[in-house]
Amino acid sequence: MKNCSEDELQVSCLSDNVCFALYTATNALVRAYRPLLEECDLTYPQYLVMQALWLNNGASLTALSQATRLDPGTLTPIVKRLEGKGLLSRSVDVKDERKKVIEATRAGVELKHQALALKEVLLNKVTLTESDISSLRDMCLTLTEDLTRN
C-alpha cells in the first residue's frame, strides 16, 4: 500500500520510514479504540491508567507515570478526571504522607472486564497472528527502551 510518486527511485517514500509506520499504526489503533472506549466513558490515556491500576492497584503517581510512560504533568489531570468519574480514589500513603496512593474503586474494578474485552474486539479486526502481535509488541518495547536509554 505504498503511495510513492514516480520519482520513488530517487526519493524514499514516507512509508519506507519506520517512524512513519509506527506513527500511522498508533493513530489507527487509537482511532479504532475510540468508539469502543466511549462505551466505557474512557479516553485512551484514561484506559492506560486504569489498566496500570488493574495490574498494580494502590500505585503511587510516580509508579503510574512509569507504567504508562505519561509524565506526571499529563497524568495528574487524567487521574483527577478518573477520580471525578468514581473509577479511582487518591489517598495519603500511610508510610509517607508526601505521597498519594491511587486505587481503583469498586466501579473501576468492575469496569475491568468490559474494558479488557475491547482487546478481543480489536484483535478480530486485524489479520496479524498472535505470534505476529507478540513479536511486534516486543520490537516496539525494545525500540522504546533503546531510544530512551541514557
NORCORUR-V846789 format. One record per pair of residues at least 6 apart in sequence whose ideal C-beta (glycine too) atoms are under 7 Angstrom apart, sorted by sequence separation. I is the first residue (numbers start at 1). J is the second residue. If there is no record, write none. Layout:
# NORCORUR-V846789
i/j
I/J
I/J
This chain:
# NORCORUR-V846789
i/j
14/20
15/21
37/43
53/59
65/71
82/88
83/89
93/99
37/44
52/59
56/63
65/72
68/75
83/90
93/100
42/50
92/100
93/101
4/13
79/88
91/100
37/47
65/75
90/100
91/101
2/13
33/44
56/67
61/72
64/75
79/90
3/15
52/64
90/102
2/15
30/44
61/75
88/102
89/103
49/64
52/67
88/103
52/68
88/104
89/105
87/104
88/105
61/79
87/105
49/68
86/105
48/68
87/107
88/108
86/107
87/108
79/102
87/111
45/70
49/78
49/79
46/78
50/82
45/78
49/82
46/81
53/88
46/82
50/87
64/102
60/99
61/100
60/100
60/101
61/102
58/101
59/102
41/85
58/103
57/103
57/104
53/102
54/104
53/104
50/104
53/108
50/108
54/112
50/111
50/115
47/115
40/111
42/115
40/114
40/115
37/118
36/118
33/118
36/121
33/122
32/122
32/125
